[in-house]
Every structure is written in C-alpha cells, then in structure tokens.
Amino acid sequence: MTTQQFERIIPMEKVLNFRDMGGYKTADGREVKPGLIFRSADLSAMTEKDISLLQSLGITAIFDYRDDHEAEKQPDPVIPSVRNIRVPAINNPAVTSADFEKEMLKQLEQMPLEIMTEMYGKMALNNTSFKALMQLFENQEGTAFLHHCMGGRDRTGVGGALILLTLGVDKETIIADYLISNETLAPMNEQMKERLRPHLSAEKLEEIMENMRLRAEFLEAVFNAIESGYGTFEAYLEQEFGIDAERRAKLQNYYLA
C-alpha cells in the first residue's frame, strides 16, 4: 500500500475500511476532488465520536447496498441531516442465528475464483442498486456521500469502480484502490478466522481465508461484462444509467479539479 493510499484511509473507532475516494488522477490530467465521495464497511457499531467525524466530513447521504436481512440485523445509524438510502445489490436468503455458522461455512466453501468472477460480472449489469447509486452520484448538489455494504469490498468495490470509471480514472488505478480492502479489512478477516477455527482443519481454514482475498480478476470481470454487453463503457453508461456525454462531462466538471 502506498503512502497516498494510507492517507486516504480515515480512522474510525468502530468502522473498518472507511476511506476517501478522492485524489486519483484521470486520463485528462485532472484529479478526483477529495472530500466528496467516501466508502466504508458496516456502520452499525459507530460510536458517538465516529458519528461526529462523519458529520464533520460533510456527508449528507449514506447509500447502503445490503439486503433486508443484513440491514435488519445491523442497521445503519440514524444521523441528523443525513439521508439513508438502501437498495440491495444482491438479494441473499435470510439466515437465522441458529444456522449462521453452518451457512457461513457453506458460503465460504463456495467462493472459488470462477464463482466470484461470475458474481461480479452479473452484478454490474441491469442492477437497480447501481442505478440508484448513479442517480445519487449525479444529484448530490455540492455535498458529500458515503456508500457501503458489510465489508465495503465486493458490492462497494463494484460501485466504486463505476464511479471512478465515469470520472475517467484508469482501470489499473481503480483495481489498486479496490485491493486496499485486503489490508483495511484484516481485523475483520482475523475475527472470522478465529470464529471458523473450531470447525475446520488448519489446512482447510487457510484455504478458505485465501479464497476470501480480493483479486484483480474480480473487477476485471466487471470490465469484461460491460464490454461484452455494451461494447464500450460510454454505451453502458448511457444505456444503463442515462448518462450521455453531456451529463458525464457535467459530473466530471463537478467532481474533478
């Protein structure tokens, strides 16, 4: 992780992976303005200090990709002057606390590279959550917003990639930003490892933890799905979100310096 990547991480007491998406260079030499677009993991454990810090950042909207079960179990805080918007990016079946460990093991064992890359590719196309995200992105009217899921890695990673692509950041930089989550989520991954340890052999545990690592191939599956379905990112933007060249230029003029 570079010095610049470390600096964009905002330390919270009880929120992981909270970072500013600004500071990245675009193809035309401009730079994404800091302080306008933020991303994070689950917010449900926020302390008063965390909430004060979020408010000080000028964030007026929180966009949540999680499904009903996730949001009911770990709800976002209600913060004065902040809108809460939730549109699930993936709908998962509800899991009761009684079978949570069993279901978690099942899901983790079904996370080989092929399944994850397929999931990412499908997520990028005709997804009502990302349509709502891009609408928020277009209509913030001078204030900052935050988007998040449980870990702020998969669903948030795709949403973040779409935002940065729209602003003209290159794919290599977007992938590097995405992979920061492998470092920022280390405490969560370690906690999960300890939770699974009684149920698995040491070898199987290490295999599962390795499978959880984010890889460039996952985001590349998003880029490939867009290009296969639409030919160009420009066509995708216009047909999926109604963002034509004029609206994209307006977004870039606002979010770039």
Secondary structure, DSSP 4 states (H G I P E B T S, - for coil): --HHHHHHBPP-SS-SS-EE----B-TTS-BBPTTSEEEES--TT--HHHHHHHHHTTEEEEEE---HHHHHHSPPPP-TT-EEEE--SS-PPP--GGGHHHHHHHHHHT--HHHHHHHHHHHTSS-HHHHHHHHHHH--TT-EEEEE-SSSSSHHHHHHHHHHHHHT--HHHHHHHHHTHHHHTHHHHHHHHHHHGGGS-HHHHHHHHHHTS--HHHHHHHHHHHHHHHSSHHHHHHHHH---HHHHHHHHHHHB-
